Amino acid sequence: MRNARDELAGYLKSRRQMVSRLKAWRAGPDRILTLLQQAARIRHEEALRAGDPHVTEDAALWTRIFARLVNWNARFPYGHGDCSQKDAEEVVAFARELDATERLETAISVGAFSVTKSSGLFKLAITQDPAVEAADLMLEALTSPHRYPDIGGSEVNVWLHRLAQGKGATGIPTNVRRSSALWGRKAIEAYRAALPEGSLQDSFTLRGRLTVGNAVQYWAALVGLCYLLDRIAAITRDTRATLMSMHKNAIAARLADAVGEGADLELAQEVVELATFTPGASPLAAPLIPCGDRLIICPALVNPIGTERLLLRAVASDPSRSGKLGKDLGRRASAWGEFLCGIPGVLVAEGVIIKRATGGIAGDLDVVAVDPSAGVGICLEVKWPIDAQSLGESMKITDVTDKGARQLDRLRSFLATGDAIYTLPSGWPRFEEVEWAWVVGTPQQLYAGTLPVHDIHVTSLRYIMQLPKPATLGQLIGGIASPSWPERNRHFEIRPARMRIGAIRIEQETIALMRTPRWSPKYSENGIG
């Protein structure tokens, strides 16, 4: 007899596999437009019923639903004929259900929940420390912009007001497109400025002549256009307006026109190529969806949040660029070095090469910091995974962290043999004279699991930058080794959430943040130093 965990996992898997039986996949290549139109209609109707004309509530849910529709469409071969509205409704409903199904299936497979069954109800209890996830959620709220830039009084707002009064033009005027592109740029820059690791330099090369700076220009024009499309649909109550489709060259020209003076059509075309979905890519990074010889612009997949992450993910999908991209991102260890340099009496070195006496390189220490007077130091393995947008991608970040811990442990063991050859700056104490802390650092995501090796810690730059400024390196090490987390029933609660998936009922523990009191990390009273 199967236990409750295996029974639930088996059911969820069988439920997920039912997607291949949906009738919509019998239709021809134009089915993707019908599927996206159906999802857009439901999305806007629900938003308007909820009094949310800006379509901001459940935005993340709908982004995942649209992405799933695009991925499914790419997965199944085309048939013949049109996709009916009934068949499209069935696919959208199933995509919504599987948003919960796939997330649960992934979480159960990695042991994030224990599963029991009572009176036909599956009960899922969180197995990892919920305070760590609560901390991540709170840190995200602390460090993210709280609102988009105001458009009040802008040419966008004036034109939308006229449209609501029945006075707007049939097309979007150039001045309005340019005003929306400026709004998009301000929104993107607000989020870039909030990144704890700092934003990539505008000169950072993505590919060819395309840099982060000029890519953001054209992406901002796309963000602004999608904002307009959503607002037009809300005002006119016609959701067909949210899915503009045109030839890729026409989209590039539209983006270049929105950027205005100094625009480069070839760079706009590069951004369009980068943003065009191909099978195997993420629709979250490539939101222009092919349909025949045209591309569908899908507002639900486009927003100003995490623009750098999206650009990096799009470039990383190209194997010819991913290696160089990883090296370029590795240079961002300087953000950690700059932070550590701000602690009184601390010496910092980056990229310390460890060689074997027999020849060859054993590895390198990304960042090494030492306080000679206290005899303590920190060896940091910096990981810069492209930040997660889904639970599955969060699991990939966990894998990257585990790999970093193993790398650090191998170097630690090799250094202990006395056979390692390395060079520290002059004036530094000898390696064996220092009590070292070994740490894997990520930009944002904390780690709730159990590392595969002992006595190595994990932290995020976002976490340590929210700590009070450390007086000593030892104090910081203590804050990393003994982190402070939000308190259950004071800063967050565990609440049951019930759902039905197909024929089964599930009660899942969820984390609910409390509005007050406000939490921020602090140093443990018994920390080092």
C-alpha positions as CSV (number, residue, x, y, z in Angstrom):
1,M,0.0,0.0,0.0
2,R,1.4,3.4,-1.0
3,N,2.0,6.0,1.6
4,A,0.2,9.4,1.5
5,R,3.2,11.2,-0.1
6,D,3.6,8.7,-2.9
7,E,-0.2,8.6,-3.5
8,L,-0.4,12.3,-3.8
9,A,2.7,12.6,-6.0
10,G,1.4,9.9,-8.3
11,Y,-2.0,11.6,-8.6
12,L,-0.5,15.0,-9.3
13,K,1.8,13.5,-12.0
14,S,-1.1,11.7,-13.7
15,R,-3.2,14.9,-13.5
16,R,-0.3,16.9,-15.1
17,Q,0.0,14.3,-17.9
18,M,-3.7,14.9,-18.9
19,V,-2.6,18.1,-20.7
20,S,-1.7,16.0,-23.7
21,R,-5.3,14.9,-24.1
22,L,-6.8,18.4,-24.5
23,K,-8.6,18.9,-27.8
24,A,-7.0,22.3,-28.5
25,W,-3.8,20.6,-29.6
26,R,-5.7,19.1,-32.6
27,A,-5.9,22.7,-34.1
28,G,-3.5,24.4,-36.5
29,P,-0.7,27.0,-35.9
30,D,-3.1,29.8,-35.2
31,R,-4.3,28.1,-32.0
32,I,-1.8,30.1,-29.9
33,L,-3.6,33.4,-30.7
34,T,-7.0,31.9,-29.6
35,L,-5.5,30.5,-26.4
36,L,-3.9,33.9,-25.5
37,Q,-7.0,35.8,-26.4
38,Q,-9.1,33.5,-24.2
39,A,-6.7,34.0,-21.3
40,A,-6.6,37.7,-21.8
41,R,-10.4,37.9,-21.7
42,I,-10.6,36.0,-18.4
43,R,-7.8,38.0,-16.9
44,H,-9.4,41.3,-17.6
45,E,-12.9,40.2,-16.7
46,E,-11.7,39.0,-13.3
47,A,-9.7,42.2,-12.7
48,L,-12.7,44.4,-13.6
49,R,-15.0,42.4,-11.3
50,A,-12.5,42.8,-8.5
51,G,-12.3,46.6,-9.1
52,D,-8.7,46.3,-10.4
53,P,-8.7,48.1,-13.8
54,H,-4.9,48.3,-13.8
55,V,-4.8,44.4,-13.8
56,T,-2.3,44.3,-10.9
57,E,-3.9,41.7,-8.6
58,D,-2.8,38.1,-9.2
59,A,-0.4,39.5,-11.8
60,A,2.2,36.8,-11.0
61,L,-0.4,34.0,-11.3
62,W,-1.5,35.2,-14.7
63,T,2.1,35.6,-15.9
64,R,2.7,32.0,-15.1
65,I,-0.6,30.9,-16.8
66,F,0.3,32.8,-20.0
67,A,3.8,31.3,-19.9
68,R,2.4,27.8,-19.5
69,L,0.1,28.3,-22.5
70,V,3.1,29.3,-24.7
71,N,5.2,26.4,-23.5
72,W,2.4,23.9,-24.1
73,N,1.7,25.3,-27.6
74,A,5.4,24.7,-28.4
75,R,5.4,21.3,-26.9
76,F,2.5,19.7,-29.0
77,P,2.6,19.3,-32.8
78,Y,0.2,21.3,-34.8
79,G,-2.9,19.7,-36.2
80,H,-5.4,21.3,-38.6
81,G,-8.3,23.8,-38.4
82,D,-9.2,26.4,-35.9
83,C,-9.2,26.2,-32.1
84,S,-12.7,26.6,-30.7
85,Q,-13.5,29.0,-27.8
86,K,-14.7,26.0,-25.7
87,D,-11.4,24.1,-26.3
88,A,-9.4,27.3,-25.5
89,E,-11.4,27.8,-22.3
90,E,-10.6,24.2,-21.3
91,V,-6.8,24.8,-21.8
92,V,-6.8,28.0,-19.8
93,A,-8.7,26.4,-16.9
94,F,-6.3,23.5,-16.9
95,A,-3.3,25.9,-17.0
96,R,-4.7,27.6,-13.9
97,E,-5.2,24.3,-12.1
98,L,-1.7,23.1,-13.0
99,D,-0.2,26.3,-11.6
100,A,-0.9,24.8,-8.2
101,T,-0.3,21.2,-9.3
102,E,3.2,21.7,-10.6
103,R,4.3,23.8,-7.7
104,L,3.1,21.2,-5.2
105,E,4.6,18.4,-7.2
106,T,8.0,20.1,-7.2
107,A,7.9,21.0,-3.5
108,I,6.9,17.5,-2.5
109,S,9.7,15.9,-4.6
110,V,12.4,17.9,-2.8
111,G,10.9,17.2,0.6
112,A,9.5,20.8,1.3
113,F,6.3,19.2,2.7
114,S,5.4,16.2,4.7
115,V,2.2,14.5,3.5
116,T,-0.5,12.7,5.6
117,K,-4.0,11.7,4.7
118,S,-7.1,11.8,6.9
119,S,-10.7,11.2,5.9
120,G,-9.8,11.6,2.2
121,L,-8.0,15.0,2.8
122,F,-4.3,15.3,2.0
123,K,-2.6,17.5,4.6
124,L,0.8,19.1,3.7
125,A,3.0,20.4,6.5
126,I,6.1,22.6,5.9
127,T,9.2,20.6,6.8
128,Q,11.9,23.3,6.3
129,D,12.2,26.3,8.6
130,P,9.4,28.6,7.5
131,A,11.2,31.6,9.1
132,V,13.8,31.5,6.3
133,E,11.2,31.8,3.5
134,A,9.4,34.5,5.6
135,A,12.7,36.4,5.8
136,D,13.1,36.2,2.0
137,L,9.6,37.5,1.5
138,M,10.1,40.4,4.0
139,L,13.5,41.3,2.6
140,E,12.0,41.5,-0.9
141,A,9.3,43.8,0.5
142,L,12.0,45.9,2.3
143,T,14.2,46.3,-0.8
144,S,11.7,46.6,-3.6
145,P,10.1,49.8,-4.9
146,H,6.7,50.0,-3.4
147,R,5.0,51.4,-6.5
148,Y,5.4,52.3,-10.1
149,P,6.3,55.8,-11.1
150,D,3.3,58.1,-11.2
151,I,1.9,58.8,-14.6
152,G,-0.5,61.6,-13.4
153,G,-0.4,64.6,-15.7
154,S,1.7,62.8,-18.3
155,E,0.8,62.6,-22.0
156,V,-0.1,59.0,-21.4
157,N,-2.6,59.8,-18.7
158,V,-4.1,62.7,-20.7
159,W,-4.6,60.5,-23.7
160,L,-6.1,57.7,-21.7
161,H,-8.5,60.1,-20.0
162,R,-9.6,61.4,-23.5
163,L,-10.0,57.8,-24.6
164,A,-12.3,57.0,-21.6
165,Q,-14.4,60.0,-22.7
166,G,-14.7,58.6,-26.2
167,K,-12.4,61.3,-27.7
168,G,-9.2,59.2,-28.2
169,A,-7.7,58.6,-31.6
170,T,-8.0,55.1,-33.2
171,G,-4.2,54.7,-33.0
172,I,-1.7,55.5,-30.3
173,P,-0.1,58.8,-31.1
174,T,3.7,59.0,-31.3
175,N,3.9,61.4,-28.3
176,V,1.9,59.0,-26.2
177,R,4.2,56.1,-27.2
178,R,7.3,58.1,-26.3
179,S,5.7,59.2,-23.0
180,S,4.9,55.6,-22.1
181,A,8.5,54.5,-23.0
182,L,9.8,57.2,-20.6
183,W,7.4,55.8,-17.9
184,G,8.7,52.3,-18.6
185,R,12.3,53.5,-18.3
186,K,11.6,55.1,-14.9
187,A,9.9,52.0,-13.7
188,I,12.8,49.8,-14.8
189,E,15.4,52.1,-13.2
190,A,13.5,52.1,-9.9
191,Y,13.8,48.3,-9.8
192,R,17.4,48.3,-11.0
193,A,18.3,50.8,-8.2
194,A,16.8,48.5,-5.6
195,L,19.0,45.5,-6.4
196,P,21.2,44.8,-3.4
197,E,24.1,43.7,-5.6
198,G,23.8,46.9,-7.7
199,S,22.7,46.9,-11.3
200,L,24.8,45.8,-14.2
201,Q,26.7,48.6,-15.8
202,D,25.0,50.0,-18.9
203,S,28.1,49.1,-20.8
204,F,27.7,45.4,-19.9
205,T,27.7,43.6,-23.3
206,L,24.8,41.2,-23.9
207,R,25.8,40.3,-27.5
208,G,27.3,42.1,-30.5
209,R,26.7,45.8,-30.1
210,L,23.8,45.3,-27.7
211,T,24.6,46.4,-24.2
212,V,22.4,46.5,-21.1
213,G,22.0,50.2,-21.4
214,N,20.6,50.3,-24.9
215,A,18.7,47.1,-24.4
216,V,16.9,48.6,-21.5
217,Q,15.9,51.6,-23.7
218,Y,14.0,49.4,-26.1
219,W,12.7,47.0,-23.4
220,A,11.3,50.1,-21.7
221,A,9.5,51.0,-24.9
222,L,8.0,47.5,-24.9
223,V,7.0,47.8,-21.2
224,G,5.3,51.2,-21.9
225,L,3.5,49.8,-24.9
226,C,2.2,46.8,-22.9
227,Y,1.0,49.2,-20.2
228,L,-1.0,51.1,-22.8
229,L,-2.5,48.0,-24.3
230,D,-3.7,46.8,-20.9
231,R,-5.2,50.2,-20.1
232,I,-6.9,50.5,-23.5
233,A,-8.5,47.1,-22.9
234,A,-9.7,48.1,-19.5
235,I,-11.2,51.3,-20.8
236,T,-12.8,49.9,-24.0
237,R,-13.8,46.6,-22.4
238,D,-12.3,44.9,-25.5
239,T,-9.5,42.5,-24.5
240,R,-8.5,41.9,-28.1
241,A,-6.6,45.2,-27.8
242,T,-4.2,43.6,-25.3
243,L,-2.7,41.2,-27.9
244,M,-1.2,43.3,-30.7
245,S,0.5,41.2,-33.4
246,M,2.7,42.4,-36.2
247,H,5.8,41.5,-38.2
248,K,9.1,41.6,-36.2
249,N,10.5,44.4,-38.3
250,A,7.3,46.5,-37.6
251,I,7.7,45.9,-33.8
252,A,11.4,47.0,-34.0
253,A,10.3,50.1,-35.9
254,R,7.6,50.8,-33.3
255,L,10.1,50.5,-30.4
256,A,12.7,52.7,-32.2
257,D,10.0,55.3,-32.8
258,A,9.0,55.2,-29.1
259,V,12.6,55.7,-28.0
260,G,12.8,58.7,-30.3
261,E,16.0,60.8,-30.8
262,G,19.1,58.7,-31.1
263,A,17.3,55.4,-31.7
264,D,19.1,52.7,-33.6
265,L,16.8,50.4,-35.6
266,E,19.4,47.6,-35.7
267,L,19.6,47.6,-31.9
268,A,15.8,47.6,-31.7
269,Q,15.8,44.6,-34.0
270,E,18.4,42.9,-31.8
271,V,16.1,43.4,-28.8
272,V,13.2,42.0,-30.7
273,E,15.3,38.9,-31.7
274,L,16.3,38.5,-28.0
275,A,12.7,38.8,-26.9
276,T,11.2,36.4,-29.5
277,F,10.2,33.0,-28.0
278,T,11.7,29.8,-29.3
279,P,10.9,26.3,-28.0
280,G,13.0,25.7,-24.9
281,A,13.3,29.4,-24.0
282,S,11.4,31.0,-21.1
283,P,8.3,33.1,-22.2
284,L,9.1,35.2,-19.1
285,A,12.3,36.3,-20.9
286,A,11.1,36.0,-24.4
287,P,7.5,37.4,-24.4
288,L,7.1,38.0,-28.2
289,I,5.2,34.9,-29.3
290,P,5.5,33.7,-33.0
291,C,2.2,33.1,-34.8
292,G,2.8,32.5,-38.5
293,D,4.9,35.4,-39.9
294,R,3.9,37.7,-37.0
295,L,4.8,38.1,-33.4
296,I,2.2,38.5,-30.6
297,I,2.9,41.1,-28.0
298,C,1.6,39.7,-24.7
299,P,1.3,42.3,-21.9
300,A,0.9,39.7,-19.2
301,L,4.4,38.5,-19.9
302,V,6.0,42.0,-19.9
303,N,6.7,44.1,-16.9
304,P,9.5,46.3,-15.5
305,I,10.4,44.0,-12.7
306,G,13.7,42.2,-13.0
307,T,14.5,43.5,-16.5
308,E,18.2,42.6,-16.1
309,R,17.3,39.1,-15.0
310,L,15.1,38.7,-18.1
311,L,17.8,40.0,-20.5
312,L,20.4,37.8,-18.8
313,R,18.2,34.7,-19.0
314,A,17.5,35.4,-22.7
315,V,21.2,35.7,-23.5
316,A,22.1,32.7,-21.3
317,S,19.8,30.5,-23.4
318,D,22.4,30.9,-26.2
319,P,25.1,28.3,-25.5
320,S,27.7,30.4,-27.5
321,R,27.2,33.3,-25.0
322,S,26.5,31.5,-21.7
323,G,30.2,30.8,-20.8
324,K,31.4,34.4,-21.3
325,L,28.2,35.6,-19.5
326,G,29.1,33.5,-16.5
327,K,32.6,35.0,-16.3
328,D,31.2,38.5,-16.6
329,L,28.7,37.9,-13.9
330,G,31.5,36.5,-11.7
331,R,33.1,39.8,-11.7
332,R,30.2,41.1,-9.7
333,A,31.9,39.7,-6.6
334,S,33.2,43.2,-6.2
335,A,29.8,44.1,-4.6
336,W,30.8,41.8,-1.7
337,G,34.3,43.1,-1.6
338,E,33.1,46.7,-1.4
339,F,30.8,45.8,1.5
340,L,33.6,44.1,3.4
341,C,36.0,47.0,2.7
342,G,33.7,49.2,4.7
343,I,34.3,47.4,7.9
344,P,37.1,49.0,10.1
345,G,40.4,47.2,10.1
346,V,39.5,44.7,7.4
347,L,41.7,43.7,4.5
348,V,40.1,42.3,1.3
349,A,41.3,40.4,-1.7
350,E,39.4,39.1,-4.6
351,G,40.0,36.2,-7.0
352,V,42.8,34.5,-5.0
353,I,44.1,31.6,-7.2
354,I,44.9,28.3,-5.5
355,K,47.5,26.2,-7.3
356,R,48.7,22.7,-6.9
357,A,52.4,22.1,-6.1
358,T,52.4,19.5,-8.9
359,G,51.0,22.1,-11.3
360,G,47.6,23.3,-12.4
361,I,44.9,25.3,-10.7
362,A,42.9,23.8,-7.9
363,G,40.4,26.6,-7.8
364,D,40.0,30.2,-6.6
365,L,38.5,32.0,-3.6
366,D,36.2,34.7,-4.9
367,V,36.5,37.0,-1.9
368,V,38.8,36.7,1.1
369,A,38.6,39.2,4.0
370,V,40.6,39.2,7.2
371,D,40.8,41.3,10.4
372,P,44.5,40.8,11.4
373,S,44.1,42.3,14.9
374,A,41.3,39.8,15.7
375,G,42.7,36.9,13.8
376,V,39.4,36.1,12.0
377,G,38.6,36.0,8.4
378,I,36.0,35.0,5.8
379,C,36.4,33.0,2.6
380,L,33.5,33.6,0.3
381,E,32.3,31.6,-2.7
382,V,30.1,34.0,-4.7
383,K,27.3,32.6,-6.8
384,W,25.3,34.8,-9.2
385,P,22.5,32.6,-10.4
386,I,19.9,34.5,-12.5
387,D,17.2,35.1,-10.0
388,A,14.2,32.8,-9.8
389,Q,10.8,33.6,-11.2
390,S,9.2,30.2,-10.3
391,L,9.5,27.5,-7.8
392,G,11.4,25.3,-10.3
393,E,13.9,28.0,-10.8
394,S,14.3,28.4,-7.1
395,M,15.3,24.8,-6.9
396,K,17.9,25.4,-9.5
397,I,19.3,28.2,-7.3
398,T,19.4,25.7,-4.5
399,D,21.4,23.3,-6.7
400,V,23.9,26.2,-7.5
401,T,24.2,26.9,-3.7
402,D,24.9,23.2,-3.0
403,K,27.5,23.1,-5.7
404,G,29.2,26.2,-4.3
405,A,29.4,24.6,-0.8
406,R,31.0,21.5,-2.3
407,Q,33.6,23.7,-4.2
408,L,34.4,25.6,-1.0
409,D,34.7,22.4,1.0
410,R,37.2,20.9,-1.6
411,L,39.3,24.1,-1.5
412,R,39.2,24.2,2.3
413,S,40.4,20.5,2.5
414,F,43.1,21.2,0.0
415,L,44.4,24.2,1.8
416,A,44.6,22.2,5.0
417,T,47.0,19.7,3.4
418,G,49.7,22.4,3.2
419,D,50.3,21.5,-0.5
420,A,48.5,24.6,-1.8
421,I,50.3,27.5,-3.5
422,Y,48.7,30.9,-3.3
423,T,49.6,34.5,-2.8
424,L,48.0,36.9,-0.4
425,P,48.7,40.6,-0.4
426,S,51.7,41.8,1.6
427,G,51.0,42.6,5.2
428,W,48.5,39.8,5.5
429,P,48.8,37.1,8.3
430,R,49.6,33.6,7.2
431,F,46.6,31.5,6.2
432,E,47.0,29.1,9.1
433,E,47.1,32.0,11.6
434,V,43.5,33.0,10.9
435,E,40.2,31.4,12.2
436,W,38.3,31.3,8.9
437,A,34.6,31.3,8.3
438,W,33.5,29.6,5.0
439,V,30.5,31.1,3.3
440,V,28.5,30.8,0.0
441,G,27.0,34.1,-0.9
442,T,24.0,34.7,-3.3
443,P,22.6,38.1,-4.4
444,Q,19.1,37.7,-2.9
445,Q,17.8,34.2,-2.1
446,L,18.4,32.7,1.3
447,Y,18.8,28.9,1.9
448,A,16.3,26.9,3.9
449,G,17.7,23.4,3.3
450,T,20.6,21.4,4.7
451,L,23.9,21.8,3.0
452,P,25.7,18.7,1.7
453,V,28.9,19.7,3.8
454,H,29.3,20.8,7.4
455,D,30.4,24.1,8.9
456,I,29.8,26.1,5.7
457,H,27.3,28.9,5.8
458,V,25.0,30.5,3.3
459,T,23.8,34.1,3.2
460,S,22.6,36.7,0.7
461,L,23.9,40.1,-0.1
462,R,20.4,41.4,0.4
463,Y,20.4,40.0,3.9
464,I,23.7,41.3,5.1
465,M,23.0,44.8,3.6
466,Q,19.9,45.0,5.8
467,L,21.9,44.2,8.9
468,P,23.1,47.2,11.0
469,K,26.6,48.2,9.7
470,P,29.0,45.8,11.4
471,A,31.6,47.3,13.8
472,T,34.0,44.4,13.2
473,L,34.4,41.5,10.8
474,G,33.8,39.1,13.7
475,Q,30.4,40.7,14.3
476,L,29.5,40.1,10.6
477,I,30.7,36.5,10.8
478,G,28.5,36.0,13.8
479,G,25.5,37.5,12.0
480,I,26.1,35.0,9.1
481,A,26.8,32.0,11.3
482,S,23.8,32.7,13.6
483,P,21.3,34.6,11.5
484,S,18.2,36.2,13.0
485,W,14.9,35.2,11.5
486,P,11.3,36.5,11.8
487,E,9.4,35.1,14.7
488,R,6.4,32.8,14.1
489,N,3.1,34.3,15.4
490,R,4.8,37.7,15.7
491,H,6.1,38.5,12.2
492,F,4.4,35.7,10.3
493,E,1.8,32.9,10.7
494,I,1.3,29.5,9.3
495,R,-2.2,29.2,7.9
496,P,-4.0,26.3,6.2
497,A,-5.1,26.8,2.6
498,R,-7.6,24.4,1.1
499,M,-7.8,23.5,-2.6
500,R,-9.3,20.9,-4.9
501,I,-7.3,19.4,-7.7
502,G,-9.4,17.1,-9.9
503,A,-10.9,14.6,-7.6
504,I,-8.8,15.2,-4.5
505,R,-8.8,17.7,-1.7
506,I,-5.6,19.2,-0.2
507,E,-4.9,21.3,2.9
508,Q,-1.5,23.0,2.6
509,E,0.4,25.1,5.2
510,T,1.2,28.5,3.8
511,I,3.2,31.4,5.2
512,A,1.2,34.6,5.8
513,L,3.2,37.8,6.7
514,M,1.9,40.0,9.5
515,R,1.7,43.8,8.9
516,T,3.3,44.7,12.3
517,P,5.7,44.7,13.9
518,R,8.2,45.3,11.2
519,W,11.1,42.8,11.0
520,S,14.7,43.4,9.9
521,P,17.7,41.2,10.5
522,K,20.0,41.9,13.5
523,Y,23.1,40.4,15.1
524,S,22.9,37.6,17.6
525,E,23.9,38.6,21.2
526,N,26.3,35.7,21.3
527,G,27.8,36.4,17.9
528,I,31.6,36.5,17.3
529,G,33.4,39.7,18.1
